[in-house]
Amino acid sequence: MKPKEINLFDFIEGRSVKVKREIAAIKGDRPGSNIVFIGGMHGNEPTGVLALYHVMRQLEQLKPLISGAIYAVVGNLTALEKGERFIVNDLNRIWQADMVEKARNRDYHPDEIINEVEEQIELWGYLDNLLQTSDEKFYFVDLHTTSVKSEPFIFMSDTLMNRRFIKKTPVPVVIGIEEHLDEPLLSYVNDLGYPSLAFEGGQHTDSESVRNHEAMIWLSLVNGGFMKKIEVPKFKKHYHQLYHATEGNKKVYEIRTRQGLYPDDTFKMNAGFENFQMIRKGQPLAMLNGEIVKANETAQIFMPLYQHKGDDGFFIIKKIAKFWLGISYVFRRLNLYRILSFLPGVRKFMGSNHVMIVNKDIAKWYSVELLHLMGYRRKKKQGNLTLFIRRKFDLYGPWKRAKTR
């Protein structure tokens, strides 16, 4: 039986605090959107939970003018209590639609009820109830940390509503994660049509990670319209906390390669790599099952694995020029994705504008780049064909229709 309340050591205040699934639910005096902050999806990442505990306590004491509603929840309570990334399976890799449906209906055989299934059932029950009780917009912010010392950054799916949400946040952004990972929670939430992002605040047990998470929480409340800057205690301090932590880096990067790992693999990352560090083609990066893994291009390394659990050895990323981001925005606002089926080797899948089939034996080199510009980043392979999928909701989500009925 997983605990309903756990003790978590707050290394900022030097004391133990009690934490439940719901850290806080704060309803504003004025109507508005909803925002859900999630900490502790991985149990060895306590700083997001501590930051939520600190900020929610401040909000409850200060009672500022708030529009909408603010929720703060914990992901994997049992793993958080034990300080482990997960107990049996990674809670942030089991959010395929069919698995969420099983969690919603509690449609599991008793032998399938492992810790992370229990956690998913309870967590999704909480989130689903919120979504069912409000027609207003929802934002989701998932707070994480990394095993290696790192500047803060944002992971997000490349939708225009996500871009709009993070526009004033002074940290680098990495897109394209959906091409490489099994479904994390926020990918599922994005499919439902809600802006969502994962914020990586730094190294797992670094006190600066707590401060970075706190700053991100306050900035998200302002960027989402829940509070005005003047209502936030020391808003400039929080902004500059992130600005200086990243040295003003607001670049956007895309993931080019992921070194995936299987449970039986023996993997050891070479020492000394940091996030966003430049690497050269052919440079040795790690050992995998006794063989050297080398960089396949000159780019930057990202999230090198220096912990004993995890199925991502490292990623290789490259910067996207602002010019192409601007072109992408214009193309998508004008719905120019309709022209893609006229490219050589590219056609619609069953008449859908959201799925394109690419025959790489025929398609030109620029076809995939254009698909990426239009938001087609999820891939499924079928022989020599590749399906490229864009999210149904790009600029607006389902709340827009609900408000115009």
N, C-alpha and C positions, 0 to 999 in steps of 0.2 A: 504494500500500500504506500503510495507516494505521500510525502508530507503535505499538509494543507498550509503549514507555516514553518519557515525555517529560520535559523539564526545565521546571519552573514556578518563577517567581520568587516567593519568600516575602517580601512587603514588610513583614511583621511582624518577622521575624528577620533580614532584609536579606541573604538568600542564596538560591541556586538549590537546589531539591529535586527529586528524581526521583520521578515518579508513574506508577503502572501502573493498569490497569483495577481490580484489587483493591488497595485501599490497605491493608486488614487484614481478617483473619477470626479472631476471638477466641472460643474455645469456653470456656464456664464449667465449673466443677467440679461444679455442681449442675444437674439437669434444669430446663428452662423454655422459654419462648418464644424466638422469633428476631426480631431487628430488623435491617433493612437501611437504611442511610443512603446516599443518592445525592447526589453533588455534580457540578457541571459538566455538567448536561444541556444548558446553553447555555454555549458556550465563552468568552463575555465575562463570565462570572460565576465568578471564581476563588475567592472568599472561602469558599464552602462546602467546596471541596476542601482549602484550607489549614486550615480548622477541623478537618476530619476527620483530616488528617495530624497536627495537633497533639494532638488528643484521643486518637487511637489509639496514638500514641507514648507518651503518659502512661499509658494503660491497660497497655501492654506492659511499661512500667518499674515501675509500682506493683503490678501483679498483684493487684488487689482480688478479693474474693469475688464471683463473677458467676454468676447463674442464666441458663441458656440460652446463646444465641450472638449475637454482634454482628458485623455485616458492614459494611464501608465500601467503596463502589465509585465509579468515575468514569463519567459518562455519555458525553459526546462528546469523546474524547481529542484527535482531530485539531483540532477547532475550539478546544479549550482551549489547545492548543499555539500556535495562530495568534492567539488572543485575539478570535476572531469568534463571534458568536452561533451561527451554523451555517455550513456550507460550501455546501450546495445547498438542502436542506430543513430545516425546524425538526425536530430529533429528538424534541421533546416534543409533536408534533402528528400522529404517524404510528402510533398504537397502537390502531387499529381492529382488531377480532378477526381479520378476514381477513388483514390485513397482519402481525399477530403470527404467524398460522399459516404464512404464507409465510416469515417469518424463521425459525421453528422448523424448517421442512422445507428451508430454503435453496432455496425454489422460485422463483428469480428468473432471468430471462433475463440473459445477460451485459451487455446494454445498460442494464439497470435497476440495475446495481450502482453506485450513487453512494455518496459517503462515508457519508451518514446511514443507508443501507441496511446497509452493512458494520458500522457502529456498532450498529445495532439487532440484527443477527444475533448479534454477539458479546455484547452486553449481555443480551439476552433468553436466550441460551444459558446464561449464568452464573446469572441469576435463576431460570430454569426448573429448572435442576439443583438449586438450593437447595430450591425448593418440592417437588420430587419426592422429596427425600431426608429430609423431615421431616414428620410428622403434627402437629407442634406449631403453635401460633399464630405468625403472622408479622405484624410491624408494618413499615410503610415510611414513611420520612421523606425527602422530596426537598428539598434546600437550594438556595434561589434568592436573587437580589437584583434590584433594579429600577434603571432608568436615572435616576430622580429620587431625591433624598434623601428617605428615608422612615423612619418608625418601623417596627419589626418587626411582622409579622402572619402569620396562618395562612390559607391557602386549603384548603378541604376539601369533600368531598361530605357532604351532610347525612344521615349514618347515625348511629344511636345508638351504635354501637361507636366511631366517630370522636369523637363528643361525649365519651364516657367517657375516651378516651385523652388528650384535651387539657384536661380539666376543671381541672387544677391549673396550667396554663400561663398566666402573666399577660400575654397579648397579645391584641389584637383578632382576631376570626375572621370570615372572609368566606365565605359559602356561595352556592350557585347557579351556580358556574362551569361546571358540566356542561351548563347550558342554552345556553351561548354559545360554547364552544370545540370544535374538533375534538378527537378523543380524545388527551389527554395520558396519559403512562405510568400515573400514579396512578389515573386513572379506570378504566383496564383492570384494574389490580390490585384496586380496589374491587369491580369486577364479579366477580372471583374470590372475594371474600368476606373480604378482609384489611383491617384498619384502615390508613389511609394519609392522609398530609397533605403539603402543600407549605408550607415555612416560608420566608418572605421576610425576609432578615436586615437589609436596608438597601440603600444604594447600592452599585453594582458594585465600586468600588475603595476604599471607605471602610474604614479599619482597624477601626472600630466594628462593621462588618458581620461581620468575622471573630470578634470577641468575642461578638456576638449569636448567631452560629451555634454557637460553642463552648458557650455557655450552653444553647441549645436541645438540643444533643446530650446534655449531662449531665442536663438535666431529663427528656428522653425516656427515658433509661436508668432513671431513678428511677420515672417514671410508668408505665412498662411492666413494672416489677418485676424488672429485670435487676440492679439494685444498690440498696442501701439508702442513704439520705441520708448516713449516717455514713461510708460508703465513698467518697463523692464529695469530692475535694479542694475545699474552700471552696464547699460547696453554696449557702449563703446568698448568697454573692457572685454566683454565677451567676443565682440567682433574682432578686436585686435588679438585676442587669444588665438583664434584660428588663423588670422592673417599672418601673424609672426611664426606660428607653428609650421606653416607651409611656405614661408618666405614669399608670400604673395602669389603662389602658383595657383592659377585658376584654369590651367590647360585641361583639355578634354582628350582622353586616350581611348583607344579601342584595343580589346584583347585580340591578339593574333594567334597565339598558341597556348594550349593548356597541357601540362604534363600530368595526366591522370594516373592514379594509382589503384591497384586492385588489393583486396585484403591480404593476399599472400605475398605481395611484393616486398622486397627488402630495399628501402630507399634511404639514402643519406645525402642531404644537401651539402655542397661544399661550403666551408665557413666563410663568413665575411660579407655576404650579400645583403643589401638593403633594398627596400621598395624604391622604385623609379631609378635604380642604378643603371647606368649605361653598360651594355655588354656587346661584344663583337661576335660576328658569325664564326662558328667553330670553337668558341671558348668553352672549356669544360665547366659544367654547372653542378653536376651531381653524379652519384653512383646509383644505378638501378639494377638490381639483381646481378651485381658484379660487373656491370658494364658502364662505361662512361657515357653520360648524357651531355651532348654539346648543344650550344645555341644554334638554331637553324637560320638566324638572320641577325644583323646588327640592329639592336633595338634597346628596350629597357626591361629589366626583370621586375617581377611584381609578385608579392606574397610568397616568397620562398619559405618552404616548410621546415621549421625548426622545433617541432613538437612531435610527440609520439603517436598522436591520433590525427587523422585527416586523410582525405583521398585526393587532395590537390598538391602535387609536388611543387609546382610553381607555374606562373603565367608569364608570357612575353607580350609586351604591349608597345604601341606606337602612338605618338601624338597625332591628333586630327587638326588640320589647319582651320582657323576660324572661317575662312572663305568657304570651305566645303560644308561647315555647319550651317552657314547662312544660306547656301544653295539648297541644302536639305530642307531647311525651314520653309523656304519659298515653294519648292516642289510639292511639299506635303500640304501646305495651306491651299495650294491650287489643285490638289487631288490629281497630280500628274502621274500617279502610279498607274493610271489607265494606259499609259503609253508603253509600259514595260513588256506587254505581250507582243509588241511589234519588234522587239529585239531578236536577233538570231538565236535560236536554241532556247527561248524563253516563252512559256505559255501559261495561261491560267489553269489552275487545278479545279476541275468540275465547275468552271465558270465563276469561281470566287476571286474577287480582287484581293483577298487577304492571304492567298496561298499561290505561289508561282512555282512551276516546275522548270528546272534548269538542266539542260543536257550539256554537260561541260565539254563534250566532244564537238559540239557545234557552237556553243555560246562564245562570244568574244570576251577578251580579258576584262573589259570594262563593265560587263553585265553584272557581276557580283558587286562591284563598287556602287553601281546605280541602285541595286537592290538594297544595299546597306543605307544609302542616302535616303531612301524612301521608308526605312524602318523595318525592312525584311531581314531580321537577324537570327531567327530561330531556324535550325536546319534539321532535316531528316533525310537520310540517304536511302534510296531504293535502286540498287544496282548502279548503273552509270548515271542515274538521275538523282538530283537533289531537290527536295522541297524546301523553299524559303517561305517563312511565315511571318506576317506582320500582325501586331496586336490589333484586335478589333477596335479598341478605344485608343485614340492617339491624342487629339486635341481636347476632347471632352469625354466625360464618363456618363454613366446611366442617370446620375442626378440631374443632368441637363434636361433630359427628356421628362423626368418626373416633375420638374418645376414648370414645364411648358404644357403639360397636359391640360 
